[in-house]
Amino acid sequence: MPTGRPYRVVQWATGSVGATALRAIIEHPALDLVGVVVADPAKEGRDAGALCGVGATGVLATRDTQAALTLRPDCVCHCPRNTTETTDELAMILERGVNVVSSVLVPALYPEARHVSPRSTQRLAQACAQGDSSLFVSGIDPGFATDALPILLTSICGRVDRVRMMEIMSYAHYDDADTQFRWFGFGAPIDSELPPYLSPGRLTRYWGPTVELVAAGIGVEIDEIRETTDRLPTPVALEVDAGRIEAGTVGALRFAVQGFHAGSEVVTLEHITRLHPSTAPEWPQPLVDDGMYRIVIEGWPSYDLTLYGTDEHGEHFPALEAATAFRIVNRIPDVCNADPGILTPFDFGLERNPGLHRAAPDQAANGSFR
C-alpha cells in the first residue's frame, strides 16, 4: 500500500465516462496517472491530457494492455463497454495483483445477490483471492443514486414500507446511435419485439443486485424479482443527437425491477426514458431538462428526494453521466487499502438500518407503487 506517495493509477478506456475519469485522476492530488489504455487506434500515442481536455501530462495512450500493467499501478480505473470478455478482462487484472474500480459488470455491484447468476462474481472473487486485490463496481445508476443514497435516506425513518428509485431521463442529447436504436429500440415499430436491453432476465441481471442491496440495507431478503416493461410512440418525428425518429415509432420506454418480500413489493427500481417531453407526457417528467433521479420512501415518515446535477457549462445530462466516473475515482484510495475481495458500499462505511421494514397495515400483499 502507498505510504507517503500518491496511488498509481491506469485509466482503462476513454469514452464518455472514461474521459471524465481520466481528467478526475489527473486533477486528484492523491492519485498519480501512470498509464492510459485505449481501444481506438486514432487515440494511441496521444497525451492523456489531450484525451480529456486538459494540459499535457507526458503520459501517452496505448492499446497494449499488458504493457500498461507492467507500470506497477496500484489500481486500474476500468470504464469500457461491457462485453462477453469483461469478466475475463477484470479477472486478468485482479490476478496480477492490481486493484480495480469499474463502471461495468454490474452483477459485481452486490455479489451477495441471490437472483443473479453468480458465475461472473465467483470468477472475480477467485481472482481477488489469487491476486490479493480488491474490486469495486459502481456508478450513478446502478450505483450511488440507486443504492447508497436510498439506504442513507432510510436512516431517518422510523418505519420503511417501500422504497422506490427512479431514473427519469430525456435522451435527446445522448449521442450514441447504437445504444439508442439497437439496444433500447428507439425508432422501432411500436409493435416490434422487445429490444435486447428489455429482453426477459436482462433487467434483473443489470438492476437486480441494486434492488437486493437496498433491501439488505433495511434488513430484508428479497424472495422474488419481477420485471415490467412498457413502450409508447412519439406523436411527431424527432431529430435528436443520435439521429431521426419517425412519428409513430418507439419514442419512450419504461421498465421496473420489483423486489418482493413475503408477497409485498418492498424495493423497486424504475426507469422512465424518453426522447422528448412531448412523448409519454402522462409518465413522470423530470424537474430539469435532460433528467434526474427521484427517491421515494413510503413509511413513517415518508420522503421524496430529487437529485439532479449541473456541469461547468450549465448542462444537466453530462453532470449525471460524469457522476459515474467520480463515484469510482473517489473510492480508489479506499479500494487500495481494503481487504481483498469484491467490495460494496457497506465496506466504505454505509450503515445498514435493519428492522425498519414493517409494511403498513393497509398495504395489499401484492400492491404496487402508485
Salt bridges, closest charged atoms under 4 A:
GLU27 OE2 - ARG23 NE 3.10
GLU44 OE1 - ARG63 NE 3.09
ASP74 OD2 - ARG5 NH1 2.96
ASP88 OD1 - ARG123 NE 3.76
GLU89 OE1 - HIS78 NE2 2.68
GLU95 OE2 - ARG123 NH1 2.90
ASP141 OD2 - HIS271 NE2 2.54
ASP161 OD1 - ARG159 NE 2.63
GLU167 OE2 - HIS271 ND1 3.19
ASP176 OD2 - ARG81 NH2 2.66
ASP178 OD1 - ARG182 NE 2.83
GLU221 OE2 - ARG114 NH1 3.86
ASP223 OD2 - HIS261 ND1 3.69
GLU224 OE2 - ARG226 NE 3.10
GLU239 OE2 - ARG244 NH1 2.97
ASP241 OD2 - HIS173 ND1 3.56
GLU246 OE2 - ARG244 NE 2.76
GLU270 OE1 - ARG164 NH2 2.77
GLU270 OE2 - ARG254 NE 2.36
GLU298 OE1 - ARG162 NH2 2.87
ASP304 OD2 - ARG294 NH2 2.57
GLU312 OE2 - ARG23 NH2 2.93
ASP334 OD2 - ARG331 NH2 2.79
